[in-house]
Amino acid sequence: MTVELIVELLTDVFLTTMIILLPILGASLILGVIISLFQAATSIQEMTLTFVPKIIITALMVIIMMPFIAEKLMSLTIRFFNQFSSVLR
């Protein structure tokens, strides 16, 4: 195994992880900003007001994006197995 191959594999892993996580984290970030604006406007400083909706939206996004996540992870795994078979030769 060469250093270039390891760097390529790690790049694929990090890029796939970013692609999978960005929509989920983005939805949570947008909801957090909206709730923060609401809290600033109403002076309500309740901790559960930010925590519970973020948990719910994160869980919903994971459930909604599950087919996309599974497809990305399967394609990454197939690429790994194809590259491993060429390395072993």
N, C-alpha and C positions, 0 to 999 in steps of 0.2 A: 504494500500500500504506500503510495507516494503522498507527500505533503499536499500536493495540488488536489488529489482526489479527496483527501480528508477535508480540505478547505471547501471544496465544492459540495461535499455532503453536508457539512455544517451550515453552509450558506443556504442550501435547500431547506434544512430543518428550521433555521431562524426565519427565513422568508415565509415558509408555510405557517409557522406559528404566528407571525405578525398578521398574515392574511386572515387566519382563523379568528384571532382575538380582537382585531380592530373594530369590527362591527359591534361586538358585544360590549367592549369597553367604551366605544363611542356613544352607544345608547345610554349607558350608565352615566357617562359624563354629561350628556345633554340633559338628562333628567336631574342630575345633581345641580346643574346651573339653574334650571327652572325652579327647583325647590329652594335653592339659596336666594334667588330673587324674591320668591314668595315670602320666605322668612325675613328677609331684609325689609320688605314692604309692610309686613304685618307685625314685626317685632316678636314673632313666635320663635323661641329658641328650644324647641323640643327635639331631643336626640333621635327618637324613633321616627320622627317625620322625615328624616333624611335616610335612615338606615333601612327601614322596611320597604319603601318603594324601590330603592336600588336593588335590594335582594330580589324582589319580585320581577323587575324588568330584566335583570341579569338571567334569572331562571327562564323567563319567557323567551329571551333571545337565544339562549342555548337550545331550548326545545325547538324553536322555529328554525334555527340554523343547523340542526342536527344532520339533515341530508347533505348539506354543503360541507360540513365538517368531516363527515364520513367519507365523502368523495375525495376531498383533499388528502386526508390521511391514507386512504387506499392507494391513491396515485403516488404518493410519496413512498409508501412501502413497496410498491411494485418497482419504482425506480431504484430503490435500494437493492432489492433482490436481483434486478438485472445487472446492476453495477457490481454487486458482490460476485456473481457468477463469472463476470469478465475478469475480475481481480484474481480469482482462484485458478484460472487457466494458466 
